[in-house]
Amino acid sequence: MTNPNYIKGTHHINLRPCGEKAYEETVAFYTQTLGMPVVRSWGEGEKRGCMIDTGDSVMELNCAQQAADSGTPAVNHFALATDHVDEVTELVRRAGYAITVEPMDACLPCEKLYPIRIAFCRGPVGESIEFFMEK
């Protein structure tokens, strides 16, 4: 028996530039050099973040406080879009993979509140995968 296809596509890829200067440079590269628009942003200083339109998904940038070589990778995780966060989480759990964040509701404090439901797991080669639903 095959499982229904719960995944609709890639929602976002998360990058964590280290420090405010690196964050500003990264945002400028994607928005000014490549012409990709910011679709939402939040926070201040080292708590800043934004989502940049890639055409068919978004790239989430968060200002990190640790350098990539300190064990925090520059590509932090990728998020798969789904309308079934809880069901997908249970499929992954039953397949024997670690759930690192149980399904939960959250709200990004952007210009316009952005309610979401998310969960995280570890994939087969240790990758961090987020299951992401816009509410």
N, CA and C atoms as a LAMMPS dump frame, in Angstrom:
ITEM: TIMESTEP
0
ITEM: NUMBER OF ATOMS
405
ITEM: BOX BOUNDS ff ff ff
-5.0000000000000000e+02 5.0000000000000000e+02
-5.0000000000000000e+02 5.0000000000000000e+02
-5.0000000000000000e+02 5.0000000000000000e+02
ITEM: ATOMS id mol type element x y z
1 1 1 N 0.847 -1.184 0
2 1 2 C 0 0 0
3 1 3 C 0.889 1.242 0
4 2 1 N 0.622 2.181 -0.878
5 2 2 C 1.397 3.414 -0.916
6 2 3 C 0.693 4.494 -0.116
7 3 1 N 1.51 5.362 0.458
8 3 2 C 0.964 6.483 1.218
9 3 3 C 0.52 7.578 0.262
10 4 1 N -0.525 8.318 0.627
11 4 2 C -0.917 9.454 -0.208
12 4 3 C 0.211 10.484 -0.212
13 5 1 N 0.296 11.266 -1.274
14 5 2 C 1.337 12.282 -1.361
15 5 3 C 0.914 13.506 -0.561
16 6 1 N 1.439 13.617 0.652
17 6 2 C 1.109 14.728 1.531
18 6 3 C 1.942 15.973 1.223
19 7 1 N 3.029 15.819 0.504
20 7 2 C 3.958 16.932 0.264
21 7 3 C 3.573 17.661 -1.016
22 8 1 N 3.445 18.998 -0.918
23 8 2 C 3.047 19.827 -2.046
24 8 3 C 4.254 20.452 -2.763
25 9 1 N 5.414 20.438 -2.144
26 9 2 C 6.607 21.052 -2.715
27 9 3 C 7.507 21.572 -1.619
28 10 1 N 8.554 22.273 -2.009
29 10 2 C 9.448 22.891 -1.027
30 10 3 C 8.846 24.213 -0.603
31 11 1 N 8.659 24.405 0.686
32 11 2 C 8.166 25.692 1.168
33 11 3 C 9.311 26.678 1.274
34 12 1 N 10.384 26.288 1.993
35 12 2 C 11.523 27.198 2.106
36 12 3 C 12.803 26.461 2.45
37 13 1 N 13.892 27.143 2.188
38 13 2 C 15.231 26.729 2.603
39 13 3 C 15.676 27.774 3.61
40 14 1 N 16.239 27.351 4.724
41 14 2 C 16.632 28.275 5.779
42 14 3 C 18.142 28.454 5.795
43 15 1 N 18.595 29.706 5.665
44 15 2 C 20.009 30.054 5.784
45 15 3 C 20.212 30.879 7.045
46 16 1 N 21.371 30.692 7.689
47 16 2 C 21.67 31.427 8.915
48 16 3 C 22.992 32.164 8.783
49 17 1 N 22.986 33.366 8.16
50 17 2 C 24.22 34.147 8.119
51 17 3 C 24.617 34.566 9.529
52 18 1 N 25.916 34.546 9.812
53 18 2 C 26.425 34.809 11.158
54 18 3 C 26.641 36.294 11.393
55 19 1 N 25.865 36.881 12.29
56 19 2 C 26.01 38.281 12.668
57 19 3 C 25.275 39.219 11.729
58 20 1 N 25.099 40.462 12.211
59 20 2 C 24.322 41.444 11.463
60 20 3 C 24.945 41.811 10.124
61 21 1 N 26.27 41.956 10.08
62 21 2 C 26.933 42.325 8.828
63 21 3 C 26.717 41.232 7.771
64 22 1 N 26.908 39.982 8.148
65 22 2 C 26.706 38.867 7.217
66 22 3 C 25.24 38.771 6.807
67 23 1 N 24.337 39.025 7.74
68 23 2 C 22.903 39.002 7.43
69 23 3 C 22.586 40.06 6.376
70 24 1 N 23.04 41.289 6.608
71 24 2 C 22.781 42.382 5.665
72 24 3 C 23.387 42.084 4.295
73 25 1 N 24.599 41.535 4.271
74 25 2 C 25.25 41.188 3.005
75 25 3 C 24.465 40.103 2.272
76 26 1 N 23.966 39.115 3.018
77 26 2 C 23.209 38.019 2.412
78 26 3 C 21.886 38.526 1.844
79 27 1 N 21.181 39.352 2.612
80 27 2 C 19.922 39.921 2.122
81 27 3 C 20.194 40.755 0.866
82 28 1 N 21.228 41.589 0.895
83 28 2 C 21.564 42.428 -0.265
84 28 3 C 21.897 41.571 -1.485
85 29 1 N 22.639 40.48 -1.296
86 29 2 C 23.002 39.614 -2.42
87 29 3 C 21.747 39.082 -3.117
88 30 1 N 20.828 38.522 -2.322
89 30 2 C 19.643 37.905 -2.911
90 30 3 C 18.642 38.938 -3.436
91 31 1 N 18.507 40.09 -2.744
92 31 2 C 17.511 41.074 -3.169
93 31 3 C 18.052 42.045 -4.212
94 32 1 N 19.239 42.572 -3.999
95 32 2 C 19.778 43.583 -4.909
96 32 3 C 20.521 42.964 -6.091
97 33 1 N 21.404 42.009 -5.815
98 33 2 C 22.172 41.401 -6.897
99 33 3 C 21.303 40.509 -7.768
100 34 1 N 20.508 39.625 -7.126
101 34 2 C 19.697 38.674 -7.877
102 34 3 C 18.266 39.146 -8.126
103 35 1 N 17.853 40.243 -7.479
104 35 2 C 16.532 40.81 -7.727
105 35 3 C 15.364 40.047 -7.134
106 36 1 N 15.608 39.27 -6.089
107 36 2 C 14.55 38.485 -5.457
108 36 3 C 13.888 39.332 -4.361
109 37 1 N 12.557 39.515 -4.394
110 37 2 C 11.909 40.396 -3.419
111 37 3 C 11.71 39.759 -2.043
112 38 1 N 11.787 40.597 -1.005
113 38 2 C 11.445 40.174 0.357
114 38 3 C 9.922 40.135 0.436
115 39 1 N 9.376 39.001 0.903
116 39 2 C 7.923 38.882 1.022
117 39 3 C 7.426 39.106 2.446
118 40 1 N 8.289 38.916 3.445
119 40 2 C 7.953 39.237 4.828
120 40 3 C 9.236 39.326 5.633
121 41 1 N 9.192 40.105 6.705
122 41 2 C 10.367 40.246 7.572
123 41 3 C 9.905 40.453 9.005
124 42 1 N 10.831 40.225 9.954
125 42 2 C 10.495 40.344 11.373
126 42 3 C 11.76 40.609 12.193
127 43 1 N 11.564 41.056 13.422
128 43 2 C 12.628 41.209 14.396
129 43 3 C 13.582 42.357 14.137
130 44 1 N 14.549 42.491 15.063
131 44 2 C 15.578 43.531 14.998
132 44 3 C 16.909 42.939 15.413
133 45 1 N 18 43.577 14.969
134 45 2 C 19.34 43.162 15.355
135 45 3 C 19.593 41.701 15.061
136 46 1 N 20.136 40.983 16.043
137 46 2 C 20.431 39.562 15.865
138 46 3 C 19.192 38.677 15.961
139 47 1 N 18.032 39.279 16.069
140 47 2 C 16.766 38.526 16.073
141 47 3 C 16.013 38.738 14.76
142 48 1 N 16.695 39.318 13.747
143 48 2 C 16.044 39.602 12.475
144 48 3 C 15.891 38.356 11.625
145 49 1 N 14.872 38.391 10.804
146 49 2 C 14.669 37.347 9.825
147 49 3 C 13.822 37.876 8.694
148 50 1 N 13.85 37.161 7.573
149 50 2 C 13 37.53 6.441
150 50 3 C 12.797 36.307 5.559
151 51 1 N 11.81 36.394 4.703
152 51 2 C 11.584 35.382 3.673
153 51 3 C 11.677 36.082 2.324
154 52 1 N 12.472 35.503 1.428
155 52 2 C 12.733 36.058 0.106
156 52 3 C 12.126 35.127 -0.931
157 53 1 N 11.411 35.697 -1.888
158 53 2 C 10.732 34.925 -2.939
159 53 3 C 11.753 34.337 -3.913
160 54 1 N 11.737 33.007 -4.083
161 54 2 C 12.629 32.351 -5.046
162 54 3 C 11.902 31.997 -6.338
163 55 1 N 10.647 32.339 -6.434
164 55 2 C 9.863 32.024 -7.626
165 55 3 C 8.842 30.943 -7.365
166 56 1 N 9.276 29.801 -6.824
167 56 2 C 8.337 28.718 -6.533
168 56 3 C 8.367 28.295 -5.066
169 57 1 N 9.164 28.977 -4.263
170 57 2 C 9.204 28.766 -2.819
171 57 3 C 9.831 30.026 -2.219
172 58 1 N 10.266 29.952 -0.979
173 58 2 C 10.946 31.092 -0.363
174 58 3 C 12.231 30.622 0.305
175 59 1 N 13.142 31.567 0.505
176 59 2 C 14.36 31.329 1.266
177 59 3 C 14.214 32.134 2.551
178 60 1 N 14.309 31.462 3.694
179 60 2 C 14.218 32.129 4.982
180 60 3 C 15.625 32.428 5.464
181 61 1 N 15.882 33.681 5.823
182 61 2 C 17.17 34.072 6.387
183 61 3 C 16.954 34.462 7.839
184 62 1 N 17.778 33.915 8.726
185 62 2 C 17.762 34.29 10.139
186 62 3 C 19.161 34.726 10.518
187 63 1 N 19.25 35.833 11.218
188 63 2 C 20.543 36.331 11.679
189 63 3 C 21.025 35.416 12.801
190 64 1 N 22.093 34.659 12.539
191 64 2 C 22.622 33.711 13.53
192 64 3 C 23.665 34.397 14.403
193 65 1 N 23.843 33.886 15.599
194 65 2 C 24.83 34.448 16.509
195 65 3 C 26.122 33.649 16.522
196 66 1 N 26.135 32.464 15.88
197 66 2 C 27.329 31.631 15.829
198 66 3 C 27.778 31.464 14.391
199 67 1 N 29.078 31.346 14.201
200 67 2 C 29.631 31.131 12.866
201 67 3 C 29.308 29.724 12.386
202 68 1 N 29.236 29.563 11.072
203 68 2 C 28.935 28.263 10.478
204 68 3 C 29.949 27.203 10.897
205 69 1 N 31.213 27.584 11.096
206 69 2 C 32.236 26.6 11.45
207 69 3 C 32.195 26.217 12.929
208 70 1 N 31.259 26.767 13.69
209 70 2 C 31.154 26.415 15.111
210 70 3 C 30.158 25.288 15.331
211 71 1 N 29.769 24.615 14.262
212 71 2 C 28.823 23.515 14.391
213 71 3 C 27.423 23.882 13.951
214 72 1 N 27.167 25.167 13.688
215 72 2 C 25.88 25.602 13.171
216 72 3 C 26.016 25.771 11.669
217 73 1 N 25.425 24.887 10.868
218 73 2 C 25.602 24.987 9.421
219 73 3 C 24.907 26.214 8.844
220 74 1 N 25.461 26.748 7.737
221 74 2 C 24.85 27.903 7.072
222 74 3 C 23.469 27.53 6.541
223 75 1 N 23.341 26.337 5.936
224 75 2 C 22.021 25.845 5.544
225 75 3 C 21.509 25.067 6.746
226 76 1 N 20.556 25.663 7.441
227 76 2 C 20.083 25.098 8.701
228 76 3 C 19.1 23.956 8.48
229 77 1 N 18.12 24.159 7.6
230 77 2 C 17.12 23.13 7.319
231 77 3 C 16.402 23.475 6.026
232 78 1 N 15.617 22.531 5.531
233 78 2 C 14.697 22.843 4.439
234 78 3 C 13.308 22.445 4.886
235 79 1 N 12.322 23.156 4.351
236 79 2 C 10.937 22.936 4.768
237 79 3 C 10.112 22.446 3.595
238 80 1 N 9.371 21.384 3.834
239 80 2 C 8.461 20.846 2.835
240 80 3 C 7.046 21.325 3.141
241 81 1 N 6.376 21.857 2.127
242 81 2 C 5.013 22.353 2.292
243 81 3 C 4.039 21.18 2.359
244 82 1 N 3.126 21.254 3.299
245 82 2 C 2.11 20.217 3.46
246 82 3 C 0.877 20.808 4.124
247 83 1 N -0.261 20.216 3.875
248 83 2 C -1.48 20.571 4.606
249 83 3 C -1.742 19.562 5.717
250 84 1 N -0.775 18.647 5.953
251 84 2 C -0.982 17.514 6.864
252 84 3 C 0.219 17.32 7.798
253 85 1 N 0.588 18.344 8.551
254 85 2 C 1.763 18.283 9.42
255 85 3 C 1.688 17.106 10.38
256 86 1 N 0.572 16.929 11.036
257 86 2 C 0.449 15.87 12.046
258 86 3 C 0.535 14.477 11.42
259 87 1 N -0.143 14.285 10.304
260 87 2 C -0.13 12.983 9.642
261 87 3 C 1.26 12.624 9.136
262 88 1 N 1.937 13.597 8.519
263 88 2 C 3.294 13.346 8.006
264 88 3 C 4.248 13.037 9.157
265 89 1 N 4.103 13.761 10.257
266 89 2 C 4.949 13.501 11.429
267 89 3 C 4.774 12.072 11.91
268 90 1 N 3.546 11.584 11.947
269 90 2 C 3.305 10.211 12.393
270 90 3 C 3.863 9.192 11.404
271 91 1 N 3.771 9.468 10.101
272 91 2 C 4.368 8.569 9.107
273 91 3 C 5.877 8.459 9.319
274 92 1 N 6.524 9.594 9.548
275 92 2 C 7.98 9.63 9.764
276 92 3 C 8.336 8.885 11.05
277 93 1 N 7.576 9.131 12.1
278 93 2 C 7.827 8.454 13.386
279 93 3 C 7.693 6.94 13.224
280 94 1 N 6.626 6.488 12.55
281 94 2 C 6.412 5.045 12.345
282 94 3 C 7.509 4.43 11.481
283 95 1 N 8.118 5.235 10.613
284 95 2 C 9.223 4.743 9.774
285 95 3 C 10.535 4.672 10.559
286 96 1 N 10.529 5.139 11.818
287 96 2 C 11.695 4.999 12.676
288 96 3 C 12.629 6.196 12.726
289 97 1 N 12.201 7.338 12.205
290 97 2 C 13.059 8.529 12.219
291 97 3 C 12.714 9.416 13.403
292 98 1 N 13.715 10.146 13.891
293 98 2 C 13.555 10.997 15.069
294 98 3 C 12.744 12.243 14.746
295 99 1 N 11.764 12.523 15.597
296 99 2 C 11.018 13.776 15.531
297 99 3 C 11.735 14.72 16.494
298 100 1 N 12.251 15.818 15.97
299 100 2 C 13.032 16.737 16.81
300 100 3 C 12.19 17.889 17.344
301 101 1 N 11.085 18.217 16.678
302 101 2 C 10.103 19.185 17.178
303 101 3 C 8.728 18.617 16.85
304 102 1 N 7.949 18.376 17.894
305 102 2 C 6.593 17.848 17.709
306 102 3 C 5.717 18.895 17.014
307 103 1 N 4.652 18.459 16.339
308 103 2 C 3.764 19.419 15.679
309 103 3 C 3.299 20.505 16.645
310 104 1 N 3.367 21.739 16.158
311 104 2 C 2.986 22.881 16.991
312 104 3 C 2.523 24.038 16.114
313 105 1 N 1.655 24.85 16.684
314 105 2 C 1.231 26.079 16.03
315 105 3 C 2.186 27.191 16.431
316 106 1 N 2.453 28.09 15.496
317 106 2 C 3.305 29.244 15.758
318 106 3 C 2.776 30.4 14.919
319 107 1 N 3.315 31.578 15.19
320 107 2 C 2.924 32.758 14.428
321 107 3 C 4.149 33.645 14.295
322 108 1 N 4.636 33.821 13.064
323 108 2 C 5.769 34.715 12.843
324 108 3 C 5.272 36.152 12.961
325 109 1 N 5.966 36.979 13.769
326 109 2 C 5.492 38.352 13.991
327 109 3 C 5.943 39.294 12.875
328 110 1 N 5.501 39.031 11.652
329 110 2 C 5.859 39.847 10.487
330 110 3 C 5.007 41.117 10.472
331 111 1 N 5.135 41.873 9.378
332 111 2 C 4.299 43.057 9.186
333 111 3 C 2.826 42.68 9.342
334 112 1 N 2.444 41.553 8.745
335 112 2 C 1.115 40.969 8.912
336 112 3 C 1.344 39.604 9.548
337 113 1 N 0.723 39.327 10.697
338 113 2 C 0.951 38.06 11.393
339 113 3 C 0.821 36.887 10.428
340 114 1 N 1.7 35.911 10.584
341 114 2 C 1.812 34.787 9.658
342 114 3 C 1.655 33.497 10.447
343 115 1 N 0.403 33 10.629
344 115 2 C 0.175 31.791 11.418
345 115 3 C 0.567 30.53 10.632
346 116 1 N 1.244 29.615 11.331
347 116 2 C 1.757 28.398 10.7
348 116 3 C 1.583 27.212 11.649
349 117 1 N 1.714 26.008 11.107
350 117 2 C 1.826 24.779 11.905
351 117 3 C 3.055 24.062 11.38
352 118 1 N 3.936 23.638 12.289
353 118 2 C 5.216 23.063 11.89
354 118 3 C 5.568 21.848 12.736
355 119 1 N 6.506 21.069 12.229
356 119 2 C 7.152 19.977 12.962
357 119 3 C 8.499 19.76 12.282
358 120 1 N 9.449 19.169 12.999
359 120 2 C 10.773 18.882 12.449
360 120 3 C 11.141 17.429 12.692
361 121 1 N 11.946 16.88 11.783
362 121 2 C 12.491 15.545 11.97
363 121 3 C 13.922 15.509 11.433
364 122 1 N 14.623 14.415 11.746
365 122 2 C 15.936 14.127 11.154
366 122 3 C 15.705 13.135 10.031
367 123 1 N 16.306 13.421 8.874
368 123 2 C 16.186 12.528 7.739
369 123 3 C 17.233 11.44 7.761
370 124 1 N 17.287 10.622 6.731
371 124 2 C 18.167 9.456 6.683
372 124 3 C 19.654 9.757 6.797
373 125 1 N 20.102 10.936 6.35
374 125 2 C 21.535 11.262 6.442
375 125 3 C 21.789 12.388 7.445
376 126 1 N 20.84 12.555 8.389
377 126 2 C 21.007 13.538 9.448
378 126 3 C 20.482 14.917 9.118
379 127 1 N 19.887 15.084 7.927
380 127 2 C 19.381 16.4 7.544
381 127 3 C 18.175 16.781 8.398
382 128 1 N 18.028 18.078 8.637
383 128 2 C 16.892 18.602 9.38
384 128 3 C 15.8 18.98 8.385
385 129 1 N 14.611 18.383 8.56
386 129 2 C 13.487 18.613 7.663
387 129 3 C 12.344 19.201 8.477
388 130 1 N 11.802 20.297 7.978
389 130 2 C 10.631 20.908 8.602
390 130 3 C 9.412 20.607 7.743
391 131 1 N 8.306 20.238 8.38
392 131 2 C 7.027 20.11 7.699
393 131 3 C 6.267 21.387 8.019
394 132 1 N 5.838 22.116 6.999
395 132 2 C 5.382 23.5 7.139
396 132 3 C 4.012 23.674 6.51
397 133 1 N 3.065 24.206 7.305
398 133 2 C 1.724 24.482 6.799
399 133 3 C 1.373 25.932 7.098
400 134 1 N 1.003 26.672 6.063
401 134 2 C 0.467 28.018 6.245
402 134 3 C -0.979 27.868 6.685
403 135 1 N -1.357 28.629 7.718
404 135 2 C -2.738 28.537 8.234
405 135 3 C -3.578 29.674 7.707
